[in-house]
């Protein structure tokens, strides 16, 4: 949703300043319905950037997004214009708002993925020519001020974006560097390690983790052996910079909470009462179905998804394939055409629709939690003014959303007092003391848990409680067996 859908007063206020929208999560061509992409009419009303710039097989990291977005923003600043960042995935927005991420690159047109030799095996089953990755549309327009509009729902995996925050810096280092491996000194051969990373599928999680421990024991202690992606990226940082990833991240702590443009960023957070929001999200999926969602998914699956699998398990964790809807409709999409109209096929279709509705509602909840957790409740960050716009009652749209947004933006541009107050930060003492990198070993479950919060959640989880009950039951059985082994105790145990 964009306030530019309501021309009029806003046009009078902002015509000379704002006529640009920068999209966070509609970068891929196709899938217009399932991603609720801006219509042609909306694009004609306002100039849109980073929209339809990638083919479905291309991978676009948060670093790529940041590099291109900042270039656009800088160019618009020079023109005295203000972009509206619409979206989106929180980590992508944070890459613009805050001075975060390890990587820095001067080439904003080359994808980070294209510079990675390994490409995480993404193209092993993809027949599409990788050279098309070089053909990205070039964008060169961008403020002194940045207005961020938080939408109610988005279609991007937060988990993937969290991992994207620690990608790869492309630099040269000498071939051999001496480090301490845990308790013994050892010279790490860069070329051998590089080959191991390029062929990482041959190694277990524990073996990959041990390779990281050899060059960066601190970072290894922060990452669980099963967190393979982050472990590999930490190794790559060392390979390409000659520096330990843990040291780079520790240095970043002094600046990652600093705003990239202090005093020049505001966030408009569109909120809605949960039950009403759930109804709208269900209706949104129904509307997509009427617009041709099934045909769009079937066409995309046939052209881009089917050949990726070819006997391999489905992977909906990369690029456009993370889009909400593809995974939820997977079983239906895999049905032969003649089975789709059978009773079983129709039943599977209805289950897929229900799964998409459920997934959309869950994602919306996570997005709201992320806004609170990453902005309002973050213990070590500067927070830009965040204004809540209540979209619950559409009969009050002008009063609660449109006019309020006009007033906020007008005051922002003219540096005049605003009649509306931004949301206040609330950070509990518990959150201030949380260590997100601590290593915690659960003796009961025999598992390594990284982070104080995660460990606390684990200790109160049903899984942890089940393990405790199971071990108590086993211990009781063993005790009974010991007692039974003693003369004269068998009859007593039987009577019990």
N, C-alpha and C positions, 0 to 999 in steps of 0.2 A: 504494500500500500504506500502511496506517495501523496503528499499534500498537493503535488502538482496536478493531480487528477481533478482538483477543484480550482480552476482558474478564476480570476477575479481580483479580490483584494490583495491576495498574495502576489499576483502579477504586478500590481501597482507598487507594492512595497519593494519587490526584489528583482524587477525586470532588469535593472542595470547591473545587478550583482550575481544573481543565481539563475543559470539556465543549464546546469549540468548535473547528471545523476551518474554515479559510479557504482556499478553492481558488484556485489561480493560473491554471489553464487549462481549466476546465470552465464558463466563464461563459455559453456560448451554449446556448439551448434546442435539443433534438434532438441527433442524432448520438451517442446514448448509448453505442452499441456501439463505434464507431471511436475514441471518446475515452476508453473504459474508465471511464465515469462511475460515481460511487458509487451503489450500489443503494439501493432504498427502505429495506431493512433496515439498511444502514449509516447512512443519514441519520437513521433513527429512533434509532439507538444514540447518535449524536453530532450535535449541531446543526452544520449546514453553512452557510457564508456564501458569497456571490458565486457561487452555483451556479444555472444556468438563469435568469439575469437579463436576457439579451439575445436579441432576435430575430436570425436569421442574417444579415440585411442590415445590421445595425448595426455600426459600427466602434468599437472600444474600444481606446484607446491606453494606453500605460504610465502616462501622467499620470492618466487616468481611474481606472486600477487603483489607483495610489498614493493618490489622494484618497479613494476609497471605503474602501480597506483601512485607512488610518490612522485614519479615523473609527471603524471597527469596533474596531480595536485600542485606541483611546483609551477607548471606552465600556466595553470588557471590563476594561480596567485599573481603571476606577472601581468595577467590580463585584468586583474581586479575583480575576478569572479569567484564565486563560492560553490564548490561541489557539494552535493548531498551524497553521502555514502549509504546506499540502501542495502540492507541485509541484516543480518547474514550470520555467517559463521563467526563466533566470537573471537577465535584466535586470529582469524584473518583481520578483523577490525582492530584487534589489539596490536597487530604488527604495524598498523598505520598510526594509531593513537600513541603508542609507547615506543621507547627506544629499546627494542628487544630483538632477539634473534642473533645467532652466531655469525651468519654469513653477511658478506658485503660484496656486491658485484657492480662493476661499472656498466656491464652489458645488460641492459634491461630488456633487450629483444630476444636474447638466447635463453631458452628454458634450462633451469638447473638440471632437470632430468636428462636433457640432451648431453650435458657435460659429464654425466655419470656413466662410466663404462659398463658397470654391472646392471644398472637399471632394474635391480631387484627381480630379475627373471620375468619382468612384466611382458616382454615381447616374445618369450619362448614359444607361445602358442598363438601369437597374433601375427597374421600374414601381412598386415598392412605395412607399407614401406615407411620406415622410420624417418626417411628424409623429409616427409611432409611435415614433420615437427618443426622444421626450419621456417615454414611458411606462415608465420603468425602475422595477423594484421597489425600494423604499426600505429600506435596512438600517440599523439603529441599535443594534446591540449590539456592546463591544470591549475590553496587560497591563502590567502592570509587567514581565512577562517574556514573551518571544516564543520559541517553540520552532519551528524550521524543520526539516521532514523532507524531505530530498532524495529524490525517487523515482528509480527506475532509468531510466525513459524518460518522455518528455513528447511532446506533439504540437503544438509551436509553433515557428514560424520564428525562429531566433536573429538572423538577419540583419535581419528586420523589427523585432525588438525593439531592436536596436542603433540603428536609425534612429529608433525611437520615443523614445529618450532625449533627443533634441534637438527637441522639439515647440515649441508656440507659446504665448507669454504674451499674454493679452488685455488690452491697455492702450491708452490714447489718447496721441497725440503731435501736435505741430503739423504743419500741412500741408507746409511746406517747411523743409528742414534743409540747411545747407551743409556739404559734406564735400569732401575732396580725392580726385579721381578719378585714381588712379595718379600721373601726373606733372603734371596740370593741374587747376586748381580748377574746380568745376562745382556748380551748385545742383541738387540732385535733387528733382524734383517728386514728392511722395509719392503723390498721386492717380494720376498717370500710371503710376508703378511698381506701384501696387496693382492697377490695371487690367491691366497686363502680367502680373502674377502670377496674377490670376483667369483670364486667357486664355493661360496658359503653353504650352498645346499648340500655339500658333502659332509658337513660337520654338524654335530649335535648342538643343542643350545648350551650345554655345559662346556663343550669344547670352544665355542665362540666366546663364551663368557670368560674362560681362562685366558684367551688371547688378549681380551681387554684388560684383564687383571695384570697381565705382564707389562703393559705399557701405561696403564692408568688405574692403579688399585683403588684410588678414592672413588672414581666414577663407577668402577665395578661393584664397589660396596653399596652404591646407591641404586643399582639396577638389578632386578631379579633375573636369574638366568633365562627365564622364559620370555623376558622382554627383548626378544631378538632384534627387532627393528632398531630400537634405541641403542642397543649394544653395538650393532654394526655401524651406526652413524657416529657413535663416539670413537670407534676405531678409525673411521674415515676422516674425522676431524684431525686426529693425530697424523694420519698418513699425508694429509694435504696441507697441514700447517706446521707440523713438527711440535705442536703444543698439546698438552693434555686437555681433554674436553672439560674435565672438572675445574681446571684452573681458569679456562675461558669463561665458564659459567659463574665461577666465584667472582671474577672481575665484573661480570655483567650485573651482579646483584646491586652494585652501586648506582647503576643507571637504568635498569630495566623498569623501575617504578616511576621514572621521570617521563612526563608527557613530551611528546615530540614537538608539539606546538602549544606551549603553556599559554593559557588565556585566549586561545584561538580555536577551541574545540567544545562543542556541546553535544549532548546525546538526548534525543527524543525517544522515549521508551513507550511504545504502544502496548498498553495493558488491557486485560479483559477479565472479568469474573470467570472463574474456572469452568463452571457448569455451562455458562453461555458460550465460552470459548470452545468447549468440547463439541457443542452442537454445531457451531460454525465450521469447525474442522471436519466434522462428518459431512456436513452439507457441501463443503469444498470438494471433498472426494466425489460426492454424487454429481456435482457440477462438472468435474473433470471427466467422469464417465459419459455424461451427455455430450461433451465436446469431442469425444473420440479417444479417450485414454487407452482403451484396450488395443485399438488398432495402432496407436502410436507405440505402445510397448512391444507389440508383436513385430512391427516393422523394425524397431531398433534392435530387438533380440535377433532377428534373422540377419540383419546387416552387420551388427557389431559384437554381439554377445555369444552367439552360438559357436562360432569358430574358436573363441577363446577357451572354451571348455574342452571339446574334442576328447572326451574321456577323462579329463581332469575335473576335480571338484570345483564347484562354482566359487568365484572370488568376487565379492562385492565390497571390497575394502579399499579400492584404488580409483582415483579419478572420478569420472562421470558415473562409474558403475556403483558408486556409493549412494546415488540418488534414491531417495525414499520412493519405493514402488517397485523397483526392479527385483530386489530380494524377496519382497512380499509376494510377488506374482511369479516367482521362479518356477514352482511346480506346474502351474498352469501354462506358462510359456513353453515349457519343455514337452508338453503333451503333443502328440501327432495331431495334425489338423482334423483328421476324421474323428478323433476322440473328444475334441473340444465341445461338441454339441450333444454328447451323451449325457446321461444323468450324472455320471461320475464327474465329467468335465464341468458341467454346470455347478455342481456342488463345490468343486475345487475353485471355480471362479468366485463364488460367493465367499468362500473362506479367504481367498486372496484379498478381496475387497475389505473384509472385516479386519484382516491383518494390517492392511494399509491404513485404515482408519485408526486402529489401535497404535500403530507405529507413529502416526502423525501426532496423536494426542500426547504420547509419551515424549516425543521429541520437543513439543512445545513446552512441556513442563521442564525438561532439562534446560531449554534455552532460558527460561525465566530464572532458574536456579543459577545458571552461569552468569547472568547479568548481576545478580546479587553477590555471588561468590567472587567473581573476577573484578568487580568494580566496587560495589557498595560495602562489601565485607572484607575486602582484601587488606591485610594488615600492613603492607609496606608499599603502597602505591599512591601517587598523586591521582586524584579523581576529578575528571572534568565535570561541570554541572550536568546533572542528569534530571530531566523533567519527565514526569509520568503523565501520559495522555490516556484517559479512561475511555475505551471504545465499547464498553459494555452496552450502554443504551444508545442505539443508533438515532433515536429521536432527539438526542442531545448532542449530536455530532458537532454541530456548529459551535455550541457552547463549550463542550469538553475537549474537543480535538482541534477543529480548524481554527477558530478564533484564538484559542489559547496558543496554538503553534505560531500563528501570525504575530501575536504579541511578544512571544519569547524571541522569535527570530528578529523581529523589528528592533527590540531592545538590544539584542546581541550585536546587530550590525551597527547601530547608532551609539553603542556603549552608554545607553540610558537605563535608568532603574526599571526593573521588571516587576510587575505586580504578582508574578507567580514565583514560588520558592522551589529551588531544586531539592531533590531528595537528599536526606542527610545520611552520612556514613554511619554504620553501626558495626564496631569491631569488638567482639568479646575478648576478655583476657585469655580465654582458652585458645582462641585463634591466633592471638599474638605470639603464643609460646609454641605453636605447632612447628615441628621440623618435618618438612616434606621429603627429606632425603635420608632419614634415619633408617638403620637396618634393625629389624625386630624379628627374632626367631620364636615361633610358637612351638613350644616343646610338645604340646598336646597333638597338634596336627602335623608336626615336623615339617613346617613350611617357613620360608623366609618371606617376610612382609616388609615392603619398603614404604616408609612414611608413617608418622604418628597417627594421622587421621585414618589411614587405611588399616593400621594395626588395631585401632580402637573399634572400627567397624567389624573387622574380622572377629575380635573377641566376643562381640555381641551377635554374631551371625548364627543362623540356624545350623549351618554346616559345622561350625566349631562346637556348638552344643551337642550335635549328633555324635561327633567324634568322642566328646567327653563321656556321653552315655554309653557308647559302644565300648570304650576302654574300661569303664566301670563294670560293665556287664562281663567283659572278658576276665577282668581281674577277679570278680566274684566267682566265676566259673572255675578259674584256676585255684582259688582258695578252697572251693568245695572239693576239687579233685585231690588237693593235698590232704585235706581232712579225711577224705574217703580212703586214701592210701594207708591211713593209720589204722591199726587193729582196733575193732570195737566201735568204729565211727560210722560204718556203712549203714547199719540199721537206723541209727539216729538221723542221718541225713535223709534216708528214705522216708522216715516219718514226717520230716519237715516238708 
